[in-house]
């Protein structure tokens, strides 16, 4: 899929789910394979449109491995 991630601006995304009503597509859930951001395409543009999303919430894909891990798997 070539949807642009609103957080890291890469195009490596995966379609997770499609919400349908009476057989008509209403929304999709997408997942970024680079930064792990997941979003529903029906959210406000300020959340999902890279052109209007606040740059303070952007992630540089080149620096992802340097970010702190805040959630760890439960063992």
mmJSON file of the N, C-alpha and C atoms, coordinates in Angstrom:
{"data_MODEL":{"atom_site":{
"group_PDB":["ATOM","ATOM","ATOM","ATOM","ATOM","ATOM","ATOM","ATOM","ATOM","ATOM","ATOM","ATOM","ATOM","ATOM","ATOM","ATOM","ATOM","ATOM","ATOM","ATOM","ATOM","ATOM","ATOM","ATOM","ATOM","ATOM","ATOM","ATOM","ATOM","ATOM","ATOM","ATOM","ATOM","ATOM","ATOM","ATOM","ATOM","ATOM","ATOM","ATOM","ATOM","ATOM","ATOM","ATOM","ATOM","ATOM","ATOM","ATOM","ATOM","ATOM","ATOM","ATOM","ATOM","ATOM","ATOM","ATOM","ATOM","ATOM","ATOM","ATOM","ATOM","ATOM","ATOM","ATOM","ATOM","ATOM","ATOM","ATOM","ATOM","ATOM","ATOM","ATOM","ATOM","ATOM","ATOM","ATOM","ATOM","ATOM","ATOM","ATOM","ATOM","ATOM","ATOM","ATOM","ATOM","ATOM","ATOM","ATOM","ATOM","ATOM","ATOM","ATOM","ATOM","ATOM","ATOM","ATOM","ATOM","ATOM","ATOM","ATOM","ATOM","ATOM","ATOM","ATOM","ATOM","ATOM","ATOM","ATOM","ATOM","ATOM","ATOM","ATOM","ATOM","ATOM","ATOM","ATOM","ATOM","ATOM","ATOM","ATOM","ATOM","ATOM","ATOM","ATOM","ATOM","ATOM","ATOM","ATOM","ATOM","ATOM","ATOM","ATOM","ATOM","ATOM","ATOM","ATOM","ATOM","ATOM","ATOM","ATOM","ATOM","ATOM","ATOM","ATOM","ATOM","ATOM","ATOM","ATOM","ATOM","ATOM","ATOM","ATOM","ATOM","ATOM","ATOM","ATOM","ATOM","ATOM","ATOM","ATOM","ATOM","ATOM","ATOM","ATOM","ATOM","ATOM","ATOM","ATOM","ATOM","ATOM","ATOM","ATOM","ATOM","ATOM","ATOM","ATOM","ATOM","ATOM","ATOM","ATOM","ATOM","ATOM","ATOM","ATOM","ATOM","ATOM","ATOM","ATOM","ATOM","ATOM","ATOM","ATOM","ATOM","ATOM","ATOM","ATOM","ATOM","ATOM","ATOM","ATOM","ATOM","ATOM","ATOM","ATOM","ATOM","ATOM","ATOM","ATOM","ATOM","ATOM","ATOM","ATOM","ATOM","ATOM","ATOM","ATOM","ATOM","ATOM","ATOM","ATOM","ATOM","ATOM","ATOM","ATOM","ATOM"],
"id":[1,2,3,4,5,6,7,8,9,10,11,12,13,14,15,16,17,18,19,20,21,22,23,24,25,26,27,28,29,30,31,32,33,34,35,36,37,38,39,40,41,42,43,44,45,46,47,48,49,50,51,52,53,54,55,56,57,58,59,60,61,62,63,64,65,66,67,68,69,70,71,72,73,74,75,76,77,78,79,80,81,82,83,84,85,86,87,88,89,90,91,92,93,94,95,96,97,98,99,100,101,102,103,104,105,106,107,108,109,110,111,112,113,114,115,116,117,118,119,120,121,122,123,124,125,126,127,128,129,130,131,132,133,134,135,136,137,138,139,140,141,142,143,144,145,146,147,148,149,150,151,152,153,154,155,156,157,158,159,160,161,162,163,164,165,166,167,168,169,170,171,172,173,174,175,176,177,178,179,180,181,182,183,184,185,186,187,188,189,190,191,192,193,194,195,196,197,198,199,200,201,202,203,204,205,206,207,208,209,210,211,212,213,214,215,216,217,218,219,220,221,222,223,224,225],
"type_symbol":["N","C","C","N","C","C","N","C","C","N","C","C","N","C","C","N","C","C","N","C","C","N","C","C","N","C","C","N","C","C","N","C","C","N","C","C","N","C","C","N","C","C","N","C","C","N","C","C","N","C","C","N","C","C","N","C","C","N","C","C","N","C","C","N","C","C","N","C","C","N","C","C","N","C","C","N","C","C","N","C","C","N","C","C","N","C","C","N","C","C","N","C","C","N","C","C","N","C","C","N","C","C","N","C","C","N","C","C","N","C","C","N","C","C","N","C","C","N","C","C","N","C","C","N","C","C","N","C","C","N","C","C","N","C","C","N","C","C","N","C","C","N","C","C","N","C","C","N","C","C","N","C","C","N","C","C","N","C","C","N","C","C","N","C","C","N","C","C","N","C","C","N","C","C","N","C","C","N","C","C","N","C","C","N","C","C","N","C","C","N","C","C","N","C","C","N","C","C","N","C","C","N","C","C","N","C","C","N","C","C","N","C","C","N","C","C","N","C","C","N","C","C","N","C","C"],
"label_atom_id":["N","CA","C","N","CA","C","N","CA","C","N","CA","C","N","CA","C","N","CA","C","N","CA","C","N","CA","C","N","CA","C","N","CA","C","N","CA","C","N","CA","C","N","CA","C","N","CA","C","N","CA","C","N","CA","C","N","CA","C","N","CA","C","N","CA","C","N","CA","C","N","CA","C","N","CA","C","N","CA","C","N","CA","C","N","CA","C","N","CA","C","N","CA","C","N","CA","C","N","CA","C","N","CA","C","N","CA","C","N","CA","C","N","CA","C","N","CA","C","N","CA","C","N","CA","C","N","CA","C","N","CA","C","N","CA","C","N","CA","C","N","CA","C","N","CA","C","N","CA","C","N","CA","C","N","CA","C","N","CA","C","N","CA","C","N","CA","C","N","CA","C","N","CA","C","N","CA","C","N","CA","C","N","CA","C","N","CA","C","N","CA","C","N","CA","C","N","CA","C","N","CA","C","N","CA","C","N","CA","C","N","CA","C","N","CA","C","N","CA","C","N","CA","C","N","CA","C","N","CA","C","N","CA","C","N","CA","C","N","CA","C","N","CA","C","N","CA","C","N","CA","C","N","CA","C","N","CA","C","N","CA","C"],
"label_alt_id":[null,null,null,null,null,null,null,null,null,null,null,null,null,null,null,null,null,null,null,null,null,null,null,null,null,null,null,null,null,null,null,null,null,null,null,null,null,null,null,null,null,null,null,null,null,null,null,null,null,null,null,null,null,null,null,null,null,null,null,null,null,null,null,null,null,null,null,null,null,null,null,null,null,null,null,null,null,null,null,null,null,null,null,null,null,null,null,null,null,null,null,null,null,null,null,null,null,null,null,null,null,null,null,null,null,null,null,null,null,null,null,null,null,null,null,null,null,null,null,null,null,null,null,null,null,null,null,null,null,null,null,null,null,null,null,null,null,null,null,null,null,null,null,null,null,null,null,null,null,null,null,null,null,null,null,null,null,null,null,null,null,null,null,null,null,null,null,null,null,null,null,null,null,null,null,null,null,null,null,null,null,null,null,null,null,null,null,null,null,null,null,null,null,null,null,null,null,null,null,null,null,null,null,null,null,null,null,null,null,null,null,null,null,null,null,null,null,null,null,null,null,null,null,null,null],
"label_comp_id":["UNK","UNK","UNK","UNK","UNK","UNK","UNK","UNK","UNK","UNK","UNK","UNK","UNK","UNK","UNK","UNK","UNK","UNK","UNK","UNK","UNK","UNK","UNK","UNK","UNK","UNK","UNK","UNK","UNK","UNK","UNK","UNK","UNK","UNK","UNK","UNK","UNK","UNK","UNK","UNK","UNK","UNK","UNK","UNK","UNK","UNK","UNK","UNK","UNK","UNK","UNK","UNK","UNK","UNK","UNK","UNK","UNK","UNK","UNK","UNK","UNK","UNK","UNK","UNK","UNK","UNK","UNK","UNK","UNK","UNK","UNK","UNK","UNK","UNK","UNK","UNK","UNK","UNK","UNK","UNK","UNK","UNK","UNK","UNK","UNK","UNK","UNK","UNK","UNK","UNK","UNK","UNK","UNK","UNK","UNK","UNK","UNK","UNK","UNK","UNK","UNK","UNK","UNK","UNK","UNK","UNK","UNK","UNK","UNK","UNK","UNK","UNK","UNK","UNK","UNK","UNK","UNK","UNK","UNK","UNK","UNK","UNK","UNK","UNK","UNK","UNK","UNK","UNK","UNK","UNK","UNK","UNK","UNK","UNK","UNK","UNK","UNK","UNK","UNK","UNK","UNK","UNK","UNK","UNK","UNK","UNK","UNK","UNK","UNK","UNK","UNK","UNK","UNK","UNK","UNK","UNK","UNK","UNK","UNK","UNK","UNK","UNK","UNK","UNK","UNK","UNK","UNK","UNK","UNK","UNK","UNK","UNK","UNK","UNK","UNK","UNK","UNK","UNK","UNK","UNK","UNK","UNK","UNK","UNK","UNK","UNK","UNK","UNK","UNK","UNK","UNK","UNK","UNK","UNK","UNK","UNK","UNK","UNK","UNK","UNK","UNK","UNK","UNK","UNK","UNK","UNK","UNK","UNK","UNK","UNK","UNK","UNK","UNK","UNK","UNK","UNK","UNK","UNK","UNK","UNK","UNK","UNK","UNK","UNK","UNK"],
"label_asym_id":["A","A","A","A","A","A","A","A","A","A","A","A","A","A","A","A","A","A","A","A","A","A","A","A","A","A","A","A","A","A","A","A","A","A","A","A","A","A","A","A","A","A","A","A","A","A","A","A","A","A","A","A","A","A","A","A","A","A","A","A","A","A","A","A","A","A","A","A","A","A","A","A","A","A","A","A","A","A","A","A","A","A","A","A","A","A","A","A","A","A","A","A","A","A","A","A","A","A","A","A","A","A","A","A","A","A","A","A","A","A","A","A","A","A","A","A","A","A","A","A","A","A","A","A","A","A","A","A","A","A","A","A","A","A","A","A","A","A","A","A","A","A","A","A","A","A","A","A","A","A","A","A","A","A","A","A","A","A","A","A","A","A","A","A","A","A","A","A","A","A","A","A","A","A","A","A","A","A","A","A","A","A","A","A","A","A","A","A","A","A","A","A","A","A","A","A","A","A","A","A","A","A","A","A","A","A","A","A","A","A","A","A","A","A","A","A","A","A","A","A","A","A","A","A","A"],
"label_entity_id":["1","1","1","1","1","1","1","1","1","1","1","1","1","1","1","1","1","1","1","1","1","1","1","1","1","1","1","1","1","1","1","1","1","1","1","1","1","1","1","1","1","1","1","1","1","1","1","1","1","1","1","1","1","1","1","1","1","1","1","1","1","1","1","1","1","1","1","1","1","1","1","1","1","1","1","1","1","1","1","1","1","1","1","1","1","1","1","1","1","1","1","1","1","1","1","1","1","1","1","1","1","1","1","1","1","1","1","1","1","1","1","1","1","1","1","1","1","1","1","1","1","1","1","1","1","1","1","1","1","1","1","1","1","1","1","1","1","1","1","1","1","1","1","1","1","1","1","1","1","1","1","1","1","1","1","1","1","1","1","1","1","1","1","1","1","1","1","1","1","1","1","1","1","1","1","1","1","1","1","1","1","1","1","1","1","1","1","1","1","1","1","1","1","1","1","1","1","1","1","1","1","1","1","1","1","1","1","1","1","1","1","1","1","1","1","1","1","1","1","1","1","1","1","1","1"],
"label_seq_id":[1,1,1,2,2,2,3,3,3,4,4,4,5,5,5,6,6,6,7,7,7,8,8,8,9,9,9,10,10,10,11,11,11,12,12,12,13,13,13,14,14,14,15,15,15,16,16,16,17,17,17,18,18,18,19,19,19,20,20,20,21,21,21,22,22,22,23,23,23,24,24,24,25,25,25,26,26,26,27,27,27,28,28,28,29,29,29,30,30,30,31,31,31,32,32,32,33,33,33,34,34,34,35,35,35,36,36,36,37,37,37,38,38,38,39,39,39,40,40,40,41,41,41,42,42,42,43,43,43,44,44,44,45,45,45,46,46,46,47,47,47,48,48,48,49,49,49,50,50,50,51,51,51,52,52,52,53,53,53,54,54,54,55,55,55,56,56,56,57,57,57,58,58,58,59,59,59,60,60,60,61,61,61,62,62,62,63,63,63,64,64,64,65,65,65,66,66,66,67,67,67,68,68,68,69,69,69,70,70,70,71,71,71,72,72,72,73,73,73,74,74,74,75,75,75],
"pdbx_PDB_ins_code":[null,null,null,null,null,null,null,null,null,null,null,null,null,null,null,null,null,null,null,null,null,null,null,null,null,null,null,null,null,null,null,null,null,null,null,null,null,null,null,null,null,null,null,null,null,null,null,null,null,null,null,null,null,null,null,null,null,null,null,null,null,null,null,null,null,null,null,null,null,null,null,null,null,null,null,null,null,null,null,null,null,null,null,null,null,null,null,null,null,null,null,null,null,null,null,null,null,null,null,null,null,null,null,null,null,null,null,null,null,null,null,null,null,null,null,null,null,null,null,null,null,null,null,null,null,null,null,null,null,null,null,null,null,null,null,null,null,null,null,null,null,null,null,null,null,null,null,null,null,null,null,null,null,null,null,null,null,null,null,null,null,null,null,null,null,null,null,null,null,null,null,null,null,null,null,null,null,null,null,null,null,null,null,null,null,null,null,null,null,null,null,null,null,null,null,null,null,null,null,null,null,null,null,null,null,null,null,null,null,null,null,null,null,null,null,null,null,null,null,null,null,null,null,null,null],
"Cartn_x":[0.851,0.0,0.893,0.449,1.283,0.695,-0.079,-0.621,0.525,0.594,1.655,1.312,2.258,2.074,2.074,1.074,1.028,2.086,2.707,3.693,5.126,5.494,6.895,7.052,5.935,5.898,6.458,6.566,6.968,5.721,5.916,4.792,4.666,5.32,5.286,4.181,2.956,1.822,1.103,0.307,-0.462,-1.912,-2.83,-4.251,-4.568,-5.104,-5.428,-6.886,-7.777,-9.204,-9.986,-11.108,-12.033,-13.38,-13.884,-15.207,-16.235,-17.242,-18.269,-19.649,-20.523,-21.935,-22.735,-23.567,-24.385,-23.53,-22.348,-21.449,-20.639,-20.861,-20.134,-18.976,-17.795,-16.612,-16.816,-16.652,-16.853,-15.521,-14.623,-13.322,-12.361,-11.072,-10.019,-9.096,-8.506,-7.455,-6.16,-5.18,-3.88,-2.797,-1.733,-0.615,0.689,1.544,2.839,3.855,4.498,5.497,6.831,7.008,8.252,8.217,7.166,7.128,6.038,5.262,4.205,2.999,2.86,1.68,0.485,-0.66,-1.882,-2.962,-3.727,-4.753,-5.927,-7.062,-8.262,-8.352,-8.565,-8.54,-9.715,-10.668,-11.795,-11.555,-10.38,-10.05,-9.871,-9.879,-9.731,-8.405,-8.414,-7.215,-6.038,-6.307,-5.219,-4.497,-5.099,-4.498,-3.881,-4.534,-4.118,-3.579,-3.69,-3.185,-1.796,-0.755,0.602,0.772,-0.065,0.05,-0.486,-1.437,-2.034,-1.7,-1.129,-0.75,0.389,0.304,1.316,2.683,3.672,5.018,5.671,5.196,5.739,5.514,4.556,4.238,4.868,5.717,6.378,7.562,7.847,8.968,9.893,11.18,12.177,12.501,12.188,12.428,13.893,14.806,16.233,16.627,15.773,16.112,15.236,14.406,13.485,14.231,15.333,16.065,16.704,16.735,17.303,16.237,14.969,13.889,13.8,13.422,13.272,12.074,12.198,11.092,10.295,9.016,8.214,7.267,7.072,6.273,7.086,7.165,7.898,6.927,7.208,6.313,6.202,5.012,4.774,5.218,5.953,6.448,5.829],
"Cartn_y":[-1.179,0.0,1.238,2.295,3.493,4.701,4.47,5.558,6.176,7.491,8.157,8.188,7.789,7.823,9.28,9.7,11.081,11.392,10.372,10.612,10.632,9.689,9.654,9.934,10.11,10.496,9.446,8.192,7.136,6.541,5.757,5.141,3.661,3.181,1.754,1.465,1.319,1.091,-0.193,-0.657,-1.885,-1.605,-2.088,-1.998,-3.04,-2.59,-3.493,-3.941,-3.003,-3.324,-2.303,-2.734,-1.823,-1.872,-0.702,-0.625,-0.394,-1.24,-1.139,-1.084,-0.33,-0.275,-0.583,-1.592,-2.029,-2.255,-2.84,-3.161,-1.998,-0.788,0.398,0.707,0.961,1.298,2.646,2.665,3.882,4.419,3.526,3.924,2.754,3.084,2.061,2.318,1.253,1.386,1.006,1.91,1.713,1.652,0.939,0.779,1.046,1.888,2.198,1.138,0.54,-0.493,0.1,1.406,2.063,2.519,3.256,3.83,3.238,2.302,1.6,2.462,3.616,4.444,3.781,3.772,3.205,4.265,4.411,5.437,5.003,5.644,5.438,6.613,6.346,7.422,8.392,8.107,9.018,10.005,9.958,10.905,12.303,13.361,14.727,14.914,15.81,16.09,16.494,17.163,17.579,16.382,15.22,13.997,13.146,13.074,12.104,12.699,13.978,14.599,15.189,14.627,15.123,16.621,17.179,18.609,19.498,18.995,19.818,19.331,18.139,17.597,18.432,18.705,19.495,18.805,19.51,18.962,18.527,19.04,18.63,17.145,16.547,15.141,14.248,14.801,14.05,13.265,12.126,11.278,11.146,11.332,11.165,9.674,9.042,7.606,7.216,8.113,7.814,7.757,8.281,8.33,7.427,6.613,5.771,4.852,4.285,3.364,4.057,5.382,6.131,6.59,6.377,6.795,5.848,6.411,5.606,4.673,3.497,2.545,2.832,3.143,3.471,2.333,1.404,0.222,-1.004,-1.926,-3.16,-4.327,-5.388,-6.549,-7.11,-7.531,-8.164,-9.615,-10.059,-11.458,-12.267],
"Cartn_z":[0.0,0.0,0.0,-0.624,-0.745,-0.021,1.016,1.836,2.63,2.703,3.457,4.936,5.756,7.202,7.671,8.449,8.93,9.983,10.568,11.621,11.1,10.224,9.77,8.272,7.585,6.176,5.21,5.657,4.735,4.091,3.077,2.378,2.642,3.678,3.987,4.998,4.497,5.37,4.989,5.926,5.722,6.106,5.318,5.628,6.692,7.831,8.928,8.896,8.584,8.627,7.814,7.287,6.6,7.305,7.658,8.27,7.177,7.143,6.109,6.739,6.076,6.452,5.201,5.285,4.152,2.906,3.111,2.008,1.481,2.005,1.54,2.487,1.929,2.722,3.405,4.736,5.519,6.049,6.484,6.992,6.878,6.991,6.982,8.155,8.696,9.697,9.004,9.089,8.459,9.53,9.225,10.161,9.419,9.992,9.387,9.792,8.812,9.073,9.525,9.366,9.769,11.221,11.604,12.958,13.854,13.334,14.072,14.432,13.813,14.038,13.364,14.024,13.48,13.54,12.46,12.398,11.543,11.788,10.982,10.027,8.758,7.764,7.881,8.748,8.946,10.095,10.705,11.768,11.164,11.985,11.468,10.715,9.743,8.948,9.826,10.935,11.83,12.449,12.35,12.87,11.772,10.61,9.587,8.287,8.1,6.873,7.142,6.517,6.771,6.502,5.635,5.313,6.424,7.213,8.266,9.672,9.799,11.114,11.709,12.993,13.695,13.594,13.099,12.905,14.22,15.352,16.646,16.91,16.22,16.426,15.357,14.53,13.474,14.043,13.436,13.827,12.621,12.845,11.787,11.671,10.532,10.391,10.603,10.336,10.512,11.982,12.865,14.291,15.157,14.544,15.309,16.275,15.843,16.713,17.916,17.924,19.046,20.047,19.724,20.613,21.814,22.94,24.151,24.02,24.566,24.6,25.868,25.715,26.888,27.277,26.369,26.67,26.291,27.189,26.919,26.983,26.268,26.306,27.722,28.07,29.368,29.261,30.249,30.226,31.315],
"occupancy":[1.0,1.0,1.0,1.0,1.0,1.0,1.0,1.0,1.0,1.0,1.0,1.0,1.0,1.0,1.0,1.0,1.0,1.0,1.0,1.0,1.0,1.0,1.0,1.0,1.0,1.0,1.0,1.0,1.0,1.0,1.0,1.0,1.0,1.0,1.0,1.0,1.0,1.0,1.0,1.0,1.0,1.0,1.0,1.0,1.0,1.0,1.0,1.0,1.0,1.0,1.0,1.0,1.0,1.0,1.0,1.0,1.0,1.0,1.0,1.0,1.0,1.0,1.0,1.0,1.0,1.0,1.0,1.0,1.0,1.0,1.0,1.0,1.0,1.0,1.0,1.0,1.0,1.0,1.0,1.0,1.0,1.0,1.0,1.0,1.0,1.0,1.0,1.0,1.0,1.0,1.0,1.0,1.0,1.0,1.0,1.0,1.0,1.0,1.0,1.0,1.0,1.0,1.0,1.0,1.0,1.0,1.0,1.0,1.0,1.0,1.0,1.0,1.0,1.0,1.0,1.0,1.0,1.0,1.0,1.0,1.0,1.0,1.0,1.0,1.0,1.0,1.0,1.0,1.0,1.0,1.0,1.0,1.0,1.0,1.0,1.0,1.0,1.0,1.0,1.0,1.0,1.0,1.0,1.0,1.0,1.0,1.0,1.0,1.0,1.0,1.0,1.0,1.0,1.0,1.0,1.0,1.0,1.0,1.0,1.0,1.0,1.0,1.0,1.0,1.0,1.0,1.0,1.0,1.0,1.0,1.0,1.0,1.0,1.0,1.0,1.0,1.0,1.0,1.0,1.0,1.0,1.0,1.0,1.0,1.0,1.0,1.0,1.0,1.0,1.0,1.0,1.0,1.0,1.0,1.0,1.0,1.0,1.0,1.0,1.0,1.0,1.0,1.0,1.0,1.0,1.0,1.0,1.0,1.0,1.0,1.0,1.0,1.0,1.0,1.0,1.0,1.0,1.0,1.0,1.0,1.0,1.0,1.0,1.0,1.0],
"B_iso_or_equiv":[0.0,0.0,0.0,0.0,0.0,0.0,0.0,0.0,0.0,0.0,0.0,0.0,0.0,0.0,0.0,0.0,0.0,0.0,0.0,0.0,0.0,0.0,0.0,0.0,0.0,0.0,0.0,0.0,0.0,0.0,0.0,0.0,0.0,0.0,0.0,0.0,0.0,0.0,0.0,0.0,0.0,0.0,0.0,0.0,0.0,0.0,0.0,0.0,0.0,0.0,0.0,0.0,0.0,0.0,0.0,0.0,0.0,0.0,0.0,0.0,0.0,0.0,0.0,0.0,0.0,0.0,0.0,0.0,0.0,0.0,0.0,0.0,0.0,0.0,0.0,0.0,0.0,0.0,0.0,0.0,0.0,0.0,0.0,0.0,0.0,0.0,0.0,0.0,0.0,0.0,0.0,0.0,0.0,0.0,0.0,0.0,0.0,0.0,0.0,0.0,0.0,0.0,0.0,0.0,0.0,0.0,0.0,0.0,0.0,0.0,0.0,0.0,0.0,0.0,0.0,0.0,0.0,0.0,0.0,0.0,0.0,0.0,0.0,0.0,0.0,0.0,0.0,0.0,0.0,0.0,0.0,0.0,0.0,0.0,0.0,0.0,0.0,0.0,0.0,0.0,0.0,0.0,0.0,0.0,0.0,0.0,0.0,0.0,0.0,0.0,0.0,0.0,0.0,0.0,0.0,0.0,0.0,0.0,0.0,0.0,0.0,0.0,0.0,0.0,0.0,0.0,0.0,0.0,0.0,0.0,0.0,0.0,0.0,0.0,0.0,0.0,0.0,0.0,0.0,0.0,0.0,0.0,0.0,0.0,0.0,0.0,0.0,0.0,0.0,0.0,0.0,0.0,0.0,0.0,0.0,0.0,0.0,0.0,0.0,0.0,0.0,0.0,0.0,0.0,0.0,0.0,0.0,0.0,0.0,0.0,0.0,0.0,0.0,0.0,0.0,0.0,0.0,0.0,0.0,0.0,0.0,0.0,0.0,0.0,0.0],
"pdbx_formal_charge":[null,null,null,null,null,null,null,null,null,null,null,null,null,null,null,null,null,null,null,null,null,null,null,null,null,null,null,null,null,null,null,null,null,null,null,null,null,null,null,null,null,null,null,null,null,null,null,null,null,null,null,null,null,null,null,null,null,null,null,null,null,null,null,null,null,null,null,null,null,null,null,null,null,null,null,null,null,null,null,null,null,null,null,null,null,null,null,null,null,null,null,null,null,null,null,null,null,null,null,null,null,null,null,null,null,null,null,null,null,null,null,null,null,null,null,null,null,null,null,null,null,null,null,null,null,null,null,null,null,null,null,null,null,null,null,null,null,null,null,null,null,null,null,null,null,null,null,null,null,null,null,null,null,null,null,null,null,null,null,null,null,null,null,null,null,null,null,null,null,null,null,null,null,null,null,null,null,null,null,null,null,null,null,null,null,null,null,null,null,null,null,null,null,null,null,null,null,null,null,null,null,null,null,null,null,null,null,null,null,null,null,null,null,null,null,null,null,null,null,null,null,null,null,null,null],
"auth_seq_id":[1,1,1,2,2,2,3,3,3,4,4,4,5,5,5,6,6,6,7,7,7,8,8,8,9,9,9,10,10,10,11,11,11,12,12,12,13,13,13,14,14,14,15,15,15,16,16,16,17,17,17,18,18,18,19,19,19,20,20,20,21,21,21,22,22,22,23,23,23,24,24,24,25,25,25,26,26,26,27,27,27,28,28,28,29,29,29,30,30,30,31,31,31,32,32,32,33,33,33,34,34,34,35,35,35,36,36,36,37,37,37,38,38,38,39,39,39,40,40,40,41,41,41,42,42,42,43,43,43,44,44,44,45,45,45,46,46,46,47,47,47,48,48,48,49,49,49,50,50,50,51,51,51,52,52,52,53,53,53,54,54,54,55,55,55,56,56,56,57,57,57,58,58,58,59,59,59,60,60,60,61,61,61,62,62,62,63,63,63,64,64,64,65,65,65,66,66,66,67,67,67,68,68,68,69,69,69,70,70,70,71,71,71,72,72,72,73,73,73,74,74,74,75,75,75],
"auth_comp_id":["UNK","UNK","UNK","UNK","UNK","UNK","UNK","UNK","UNK","UNK","UNK","UNK","UNK","UNK","UNK","UNK","UNK","UNK","UNK","UNK","UNK","UNK","UNK","UNK","UNK","UNK","UNK","UNK","UNK","UNK","UNK","UNK","UNK","UNK","UNK","UNK","UNK","UNK","UNK","UNK","UNK","UNK","UNK","UNK","UNK","UNK","UNK","UNK","UNK","UNK","UNK","UNK","UNK","UNK","UNK","UNK","UNK","UNK","UNK","UNK","UNK","UNK","UNK","UNK","UNK","UNK","UNK","UNK","UNK","UNK","UNK","UNK","UNK","UNK","UNK","UNK","UNK","UNK","UNK","UNK","UNK","UNK","UNK","UNK","UNK","UNK","UNK","UNK","UNK","UNK","UNK","UNK","UNK","UNK","UNK","UNK","UNK","UNK","UNK","UNK","UNK","UNK","UNK","UNK","UNK","UNK","UNK","UNK","UNK","UNK","UNK","UNK","UNK","UNK","UNK","UNK","UNK","UNK","UNK","UNK","UNK","UNK","UNK","UNK","UNK","UNK","UNK","UNK","UNK","UNK","UNK","UNK","UNK","UNK","UNK","UNK","UNK","UNK","UNK","UNK","UNK","UNK","UNK","UNK","UNK","UNK","UNK","UNK","UNK","UNK","UNK","UNK","UNK","UNK","UNK","UNK","UNK","UNK","UNK","UNK","UNK","UNK","UNK","UNK","UNK","UNK","UNK","UNK","UNK","UNK","UNK","UNK","UNK","UNK","UNK","UNK","UNK","UNK","UNK","UNK","UNK","UNK","UNK","UNK","UNK","UNK","UNK","UNK","UNK","UNK","UNK","UNK","UNK","UNK","UNK","UNK","UNK","UNK","UNK","UNK","UNK","UNK","UNK","UNK","UNK","UNK","UNK","UNK","UNK","UNK","UNK","UNK","UNK","UNK","UNK","UNK","UNK","UNK","UNK","UNK","UNK","UNK","UNK","UNK","UNK"],
"auth_asym_id":["A","A","A","A","A","A","A","A","A","A","A","A","A","A","A","A","A","A","A","A","A","A","A","A","A","A","A","A","A","A","A","A","A","A","A","A","A","A","A","A","A","A","A","A","A","A","A","A","A","A","A","A","A","A","A","A","A","A","A","A","A","A","A","A","A","A","A","A","A","A","A","A","A","A","A","A","A","A","A","A","A","A","A","A","A","A","A","A","A","A","A","A","A","A","A","A","A","A","A","A","A","A","A","A","A","A","A","A","A","A","A","A","A","A","A","A","A","A","A","A","A","A","A","A","A","A","A","A","A","A","A","A","A","A","A","A","A","A","A","A","A","A","A","A","A","A","A","A","A","A","A","A","A","A","A","A","A","A","A","A","A","A","A","A","A","A","A","A","A","A","A","A","A","A","A","A","A","A","A","A","A","A","A","A","A","A","A","A","A","A","A","A","A","A","A","A","A","A","A","A","A","A","A","A","A","A","A","A","A","A","A","A","A","A","A","A","A","A","A","A","A","A","A","A","A"],
"auth_atom_id":["N","CA","C","N","CA","C","N","CA","C","N","CA","C","N","CA","C","N","CA","C","N","CA","C","N","CA","C","N","CA","C","N","CA","C","N","CA","C","N","CA","C","N","CA","C","N","CA","C","N","CA","C","N","CA","C","N","CA","C","N","CA","C","N","CA","C","N","CA","C","N","CA","C","N","CA","C","N","CA","C","N","CA","C","N","CA","C","N","CA","C","N","CA","C","N","CA","C","N","CA","C","N","CA","C","N","CA","C","N","CA","C","N","CA","C","N","CA","C","N","CA","C","N","CA","C","N","CA","C","N","CA","C","N","CA","C","N","CA","C","N","CA","C","N","CA","C","N","CA","C","N","CA","C","N","CA","C","N","CA","C","N","CA","C","N","CA","C","N","CA","C","N","CA","C","N","CA","C","N","CA","C","N","CA","C","N","CA","C","N","CA","C","N","CA","C","N","CA","C","N","CA","C","N","CA","C","N","CA","C","N","CA","C","N","CA","C","N","CA","C","N","CA","C","N","CA","C","N","CA","C","N","CA","C","N","CA","C","N","CA","C","N","CA","C","N","CA","C","N","CA","C","N","CA","C","N","CA","C","N","CA","C"],
"pdbx_PDB_model_num":[1,1,1,1,1,1,1,1,1,1,1,1,1,1,1,1,1,1,1,1,1,1,1,1,1,1,1,1,1,1,1,1,1,1,1,1,1,1,1,1,1,1,1,1,1,1,1,1,1,1,1,1,1,1,1,1,1,1,1,1,1,1,1,1,1,1,1,1,1,1,1,1,1,1,1,1,1,1,1,1,1,1,1,1,1,1,1,1,1,1,1,1,1,1,1,1,1,1,1,1,1,1,1,1,1,1,1,1,1,1,1,1,1,1,1,1,1,1,1,1,1,1,1,1,1,1,1,1,1,1,1,1,1,1,1,1,1,1,1,1,1,1,1,1,1,1,1,1,1,1,1,1,1,1,1,1,1,1,1,1,1,1,1,1,1,1,1,1,1,1,1,1,1,1,1,1,1,1,1,1,1,1,1,1,1,1,1,1,1,1,1,1,1,1,1,1,1,1,1,1,1,1,1,1,1,1,1,1,1,1,1,1,1,1,1,1,1,1,1,1,1,1,1,1,1]
}}}
